[in-house]
Amino acid sequence: MTVQPIDGWRFFVKGRKMDCVVDLEHGKCDCGVYAVEKILCSHAKAAGTSAGLHICTLVCPVYSKYFLFAGYSENIYPCVGQQVEERTCFPPDVKRGPGRQNKSRWQSWLELSKMR
C-alpha cells in the first residue's frame, strides 16, 4: 500500500482493492471499518505507520485491558426483591436426523474464488 499525506492527520492510502482517505484524528476511513468497529483497518494501519504513530494509540480505548478490568472490578448482585432459584442446567437434547452428516470445514480462498 502506498500512503500519501494530505495534511497532518489525513492520508490517501492506495490499497490493493480500494483507495481510501483515512482521517486518524476522527477515526474514519472510506472503507467504513475503522469508524464502525473502532479497530484499525489495513488502510488506517498503513497511515498510522507512515505517520510514525504507535498503533495502540489509534484503537478505541474501550478495547484496552483497563476498561476490561473496570467492567469486572465490582461485585454483581441480583436485583432486590427478585427470587433467585438454584437449578442445575443441562445441555439441550439434540436429535440427529437420518443419513450421513455433512462435512464442515473452512474453504480456502482458491475454492471460494472458483465458486464465483
C-alpha positions, 0 to 999 in steps of 0.5 A, spaced: 500 500 500 502 506 498 500 512 503 500 519 501 499 525 506 494 530 505 495 534 511 497 532 518 492 527 520 489 525 513 492 520 508 490 517 501 492 510 502 492 506 495 490 499 497 490 493 493 482 493 492 480 500 494 483 507 495 481 510 501 482 517 505 483 515 512 482 521 517 486 518 524 484 524 528 476 522 527 477 515 526 474 514 519 476 511 513 472 510 506 472 503 507 467 504 513 471 499 518 475 503 522 469 508 524 464 502 525 468 497 529 473 502 532 479 497 530 484 499 525 483 497 518 489 495 513 488 502 510 488 506 517 494 501 519 498 503 513 497 511 515 498 510 522 505 507 520 507 512 515 505 517 520 510 514 525 504 513 530 504 507 535 498 503 533 495 502 540 494 509 540 489 509 534 484 503 537 478 505 541 480 505 548 474 501 550 478 495 547 484 496 552 485 491 558 483 497 563 476 498 561 476 490 561 478 490 568 473 496 570 467 492 567 469 486 572 472 490 578 465 490 582 461 485 585 454 483 581 448 482 585 441 480 583 436 485 583 432 486 590 426 483 591 427 478 585 427 470 587 433 467 585 432 459 584 438 454 584 437 449 578 442 445 575 442 446 567 443 441 562 445 441 555 439 441 550 437 434 547 439 434 540 436 429 535 440 427 529 436 426 523 437 420 518 443 419 513 450 421 513 452 428 516 455 433 512 462 435 512 464 442 515 470 445 514 473 452 512 474 453 504 480 456 502 480 462 498 482 458 491 475 454 492 471 460 494 474 464 488 472 458 483 465 458 486 464 465 483 
